[in-house]
Amino acid sequence: MNSPLPKILGYGLGECAYSLVMNGLFGFAMLYYTEALGLKPALAGLALSASVLWEVVADPVMGHISDRTRSRYGRRHPWMLLGALVMAVCFYFLWAVPASLHGQALPLFAYLVAVNLLLRTGVTIFFVPYLALGFEVCPDYEGRSKVQAVRQVMNMAANFAGPALAWSFFFRDSVGPDGAKILGTSVPQNFTRMGLVFAGASFLCVLATLWFTRRWCEDTRRLPTEAKKKEPFFSGLKQSFSDPCLRLMLLVVFLLCTGMVLVGSFQIYVYVCFMRFAPGQTSLAHGSTMIGMALGGILSAWLAKKLEKKGAVLAGGLLSLLCSVGLAMLFLTGWVAVETRTAFVGFILLHGLFWLGNGIALPSCTAMVADVAGLWLRRTGVNKDGAYSALFSVALKSAIALGLMGSGGVLSAIGFNPGAAADARPPEVVWCLGCATFLLAPLLTAFALVAVMRYPLSRQMLEE
């Protein structure tokens, strides 16, 4: 049964909540705790990454709990509301740090670890049921692509309206009484105001999602006896992971997202150090990533209809691969000199198309996971959307963790010092940075494309 577009857009508002919280965390937490509060970067990085192992355990548990929930308001909605509340409150307190902790290394580190773990727990409680709900909002082949496309567009829209514009709204520089310049990012109150606004906006977005998707609040208290049968957690997890189609798609998602995280981690240094962009050019280059991902999300649903989802992933992955190789050929060889108009235009075009390709591939992969979950439901009569969503979330977060750790390792291996002035770095080190940015992602994408070619499901098979 197809769902009307307004309902799908209403569901997509939940992605805005997730985007505001997670992109706000990734974009500003390290800066806040190091620059404004005086915590050492190594401690801040450790505190922010300490939740990865916790999430690998918490996501499957949440998926199992959500699938087995029996309530008047269904499997997903009660947990989404609870998760949104925990997520919003903890996100605010991530920035509302007591003044007594400012400049106190160990107490501040402990505070950041505790709040970050609680925040990630709230994110898990919300996101796993939310993703599973998306599998159920549009249970048909093409509808699943449409839902995931809308999710991605909403994510990019919230990222632009929130974290991207936060620099103008919350972090404007000012002048002190003595005439000295005060950086906006050095004032803790600016981060607190941002946290309050983002927390409130994210909670309102979830409330709107719950309202627009209320028709999917199935009363699960009256399910057949077979559907109520208790299933041990580890047995259910093993059963889900035994699905070869699911394992294949988790591998594809992991490879694609690891490459995306690597490029995302390197690209700000590429803008400034390798391409030597001016501040305005850097903003345009960074904006092209959001535009590319959003347009890719829109195209993904159309391509899935024309080429099927497997074809859409292959098309998007091949586009991103070719654009990365094109950037390497243009700039690593010196064929096009940097700091020229031609270099800027060529970089923006290929860089934006790289992200557009990934924007096509990622929501198509998510919709394929939904198809696999739907096939399980058709075959067994047991709803495991939460379990499949949780394993998808684990693959995504594992890719983020590995990509972030890998990017740090690569920067150390090539001798790149992020804190040094742009002109102080040896040319060979900057060239190696370009190699890592332009060549690592297409290598991982190539492996992902080889894997996805083995995906056996098609529209005809699922319809039959």
Helices and strands as residue ranges (DSSP letters): H 5-31, I 32-36, H 41-49, H 51-68, H 77-95, G 99-101, H 105-137, H 141-159, I 160-164, H 165-169, E 174-175, E 181-182, G 184-186, H 188-212, G 214-216, G 220-222, H 225-228, H 233-241, H 244-269, I 270-274, H 279-327, I 328-332, H 341-380, H 385-413, G 422-424, H 427-452, H 459-463
